[in-house]
Amino acid sequence: MKIYIASRFADRERLRKQAHKIWDMGHEVSSSWLDEVKKAPSMSHDEFWRKLGRKDLQEICSSDLLIRDVHDISSTGGADTEYGFALARHQHCMIWLIGPKRNVFHMLADKHFKNWNEALKELEKYALH
């Protein structure tokens, strides 16, 4: 299964550990933002962000499952946009929420989990090994 993890950029180090566990189950993690590179010096800030946004949406489009980690509140809105984009693909992408339900749209997730351990236990049912 191809999985996109959506969360705050500040949480990427914590989420890399979860991504490694998902890889170890035989799944593919498509969220390249977890290992994002720096902006090329020749590229403007706006151009860089446009490219990142397009890349992230393409990675979501190619995924079977989006996992939205909501343990911490994001002030930038990027992960919420990714979640909304996945909701628009509802027939093509499962959506799981990890953490507290913070708004009405979180109620639309296919599955809710209190923590990553619960989600990984469920994901094990889909493992390829």
C-alpha positions in Angstrom: 0.0 0.0 0.0 1.2 3.5 -0.8 0.8 5.8 2.2 1.0 9.6 2.6 1.6 11.0 6.1 0.2 14.6 6.7 1.3 16.6 9.7 3.2 19.7 10.8 6.6 20.2 9.1 8.0 20.6 12.7 7.0 17.0 13.4 8.9 15.4 10.6 11.7 13.9 12.8 9.1 12.2 15.1 7.2 11.0 12.0 10.3 9.6 10.2 10.3 6.9 12.9 6.7 6.0 12.1 7.5 6.0 8.4 10.3 3.5 8.9 8.0 1.2 10.7 5.5 1.5 7.8 8.3 0.7 5.3 9.3 -2.3 7.5 5.8 -3.7 7.0 6.3 -3.7 3.3 4.4 -0.5 2.5 5.6 2.6 0.6 5.6 6.0 2.3 5.1 8.6 -0.4 5.4 11.8 1.8 8.8 13.1 0.6 8.4 16.2 2.8 9.7 14.0 5.7 13.1 14.3 4.1 12.7 17.6 2.4 15.7 19.3 0.8 16.6 22.9 1.0 15.6 25.5 -1.6 18.1 25.9 -4.5 19.8 29.3 -4.3 18.7 30.1 -7.9 15.0 29.6 -7.0 12.7 32.2 -5.4 10.9 31.4 -2.2 7.5 31.5 -4.0 8.7 29.2 -6.8 10.0 26.8 -4.2 6.8 26.7 -2.3 4.7 26.2 -5.5 6.9 23.3 -6.5 6.6 21.8 -3.0 2.8 22.2 -3.0 2.4 20.5 -6.4 4.7 17.7 -5.4 2.8 17.0 -2.2 -0.5 17.0 -4.0 0.9 14.6 -6.6 2.1 12.3 -3.8 -1.3 12.3 -2.2 -2.9 11.5 -5.6 -0.7 8.5 -6.0 -1.5 7.2 -2.5 -3.9 4.6 -1.3 -4.0 5.9 2.3 -3.5 9.3 3.9 -2.7 9.3 7.6 -3.3 12.7 9.2 -1.4 13.1 12.5 -3.2 15.8 14.5 -1.4 15.5 17.9 -0.2 19.1 17.6 -2.1 22.1 16.1 -0.6 23.4 12.9 -0.5 27.2 12.4 0.4 27.0 8.7 -2.6 25.0 7.3 -0.5 22.8 5.0 -1.5 19.5 6.5 -5.1 20.5 6.7 -5.0 21.3 3.0 -3.5 17.9 2.3 -6.3 16.3 4.4 -9.0 18.2 2.5 -7.4 17.2 -0.8 -7.5 13.6 0.3 -11.2 14.0 1.3 -12.0 15.1 -2.2 -10.5 11.8 -3.4 -12.7 9.9 -1.0 -13.4 7.0 -3.4 -9.7 6.6 -4.3 -8.0 7.1 -1.0 -8.6 5.9 2.6 -8.1 8.5 5.3 -7.0 7.8 8.8 -6.8 10.3 11.7 -4.4 9.9 14.6 -5.0 12.1 17.6 -7.9 14.1 18.8 -10.8 15.1 16.4 -10.4 18.8 16.2 -13.1 19.8 13.7 -16.1 18.6 11.8 -14.0 17.4 8.8 -12.0 15.0 11.1 -15.3 13.1 11.6 -15.1 12.2 7.9 -12.0 10.1 8.3 -12.4 6.4 7.6 -10.7 5.4 10.8 -9.7 7.3 14.0 -6.8 6.3 16.3 -5.7 7.7 19.6 -2.0 7.1 18.8 0.4 5.7 16.3 0.6 2.3 18.1 -3.1 1.7 17.5 -2.8 2.8 13.8 0.3 0.7 13.2 -1.5 -2.3 14.7 -4.4 -1.8 12.2 -2.0 -1.2 9.3 -0.3 -4.5 10.1 -3.5 -6.1 8.7 -2.6 -4.6 5.3 1.1 -5.6 5.5 2.7 -7.3 2.5 5.2 -9.5 4.3 
